[in-house]
Amino acid sequence: MKIGLTEQAVVKRLQRALLTEGKHLRKADSRRQKRWGLGRYYLLDAKGVVDKDVNIEQLARELGVVLPRRMLER
């Protein structure tokens, strides 16, 4: 049985995990998405944008902050 997680819960888990790497997960507003091509979520470090159009569910699974039996509610 799959247990659902809200997008907000996954984002908070990711933010805590990424802080240890010196990175930050940000959500782009529609203006930035269009102007800079960032996608809905993007990663920052001290030097600037590290990754654009981040799939938060995939990243959360890669970092181990979401277990296989959990899923992101859409």
C-alpha positions as CSV (number, residue, x, y, z in Angstrom):
1,M,0.0,0.0,0.0
2,K,1.4,3.4,-1.0
3,I,1.3,6.2,1.5
4,G,0.9,9.7,0.1
5,L,3.0,12.7,0.9
6,T,2.1,16.3,0.1
7,E,4.4,18.4,-2.2
8,Q,5.1,20.7,0.7
9,A,6.3,17.8,2.9
10,V,8.6,16.5,0.2
11,V,10.0,20.0,-0.4
12,K,10.7,20.5,3.3
13,R,12.5,17.1,3.5
14,L,14.6,18.0,0.5
15,Q,15.5,21.4,1.8
16,R,16.8,19.9,5.1
17,A,18.8,17.3,3.1
18,L,20.3,19.8,0.7
19,L,21.4,22.2,3.4
20,T,24.1,19.6,4.3
21,E,25.5,20.0,0.8
22,G,25.3,23.8,0.8
23,K,22.4,23.8,-1.7
24,H,18.9,25.3,-1.6
25,L,15.7,24.2,-3.4
26,R,13.6,27.1,-4.7
27,K,10.3,27.4,-6.3
28,A,10.1,29.7,-9.3
29,D,7.2,32.0,-9.9
30,S,5.7,32.1,-13.4
31,R,7.7,35.2,-14.4
32,R,11.1,33.5,-13.6
33,Q,10.0,30.3,-15.2
34,K,9.4,32.1,-18.5
35,R,12.3,34.6,-18.3
36,W,15.1,32.3,-17.1
37,G,13.7,28.9,-18.0
38,L,14.1,27.6,-14.5
39,G,11.1,25.3,-14.4
40,R,8.9,25.0,-11.3
41,Y,11.8,24.1,-9.0
42,Y,15.5,24.8,-9.2
43,L,18.6,24.3,-7.1
44,L,21.0,27.0,-5.9
45,D,24.4,27.0,-4.3
46,A,26.8,29.8,-3.3
47,K,27.7,30.4,-6.9
48,G,24.2,30.5,-8.4
49,V,21.8,28.1,-10.2
50,V,23.1,24.5,-10.1
51,D,20.1,22.7,-11.7
52,K,16.9,23.8,-13.5
53,D,13.6,22.1,-13.8
54,V,14.2,19.8,-10.9
55,N,11.9,16.8,-10.5
56,I,11.4,16.9,-6.7
57,E,10.0,13.3,-6.4
58,Q,13.0,11.9,-8.3
59,L,15.5,14.0,-6.3
60,A,13.9,13.0,-3.0
61,R,14.2,9.3,-3.9
62,E,17.8,9.7,-5.0
63,L,18.7,11.4,-1.7
64,G,16.7,8.9,0.3
65,V,14.3,11.3,1.9
66,V,11.3,9.5,0.5
67,L,10.9,5.8,0.9
68,P,9.8,3.5,-1.9
69,R,6.4,2.8,-0.3
70,R,5.6,6.6,-0.3
71,M,4.4,8.6,-3.2
72,L,3.9,12.3,-3.9
73,E,0.2,13.3,-4.0
74,R,-0.6,15.4,-7.0
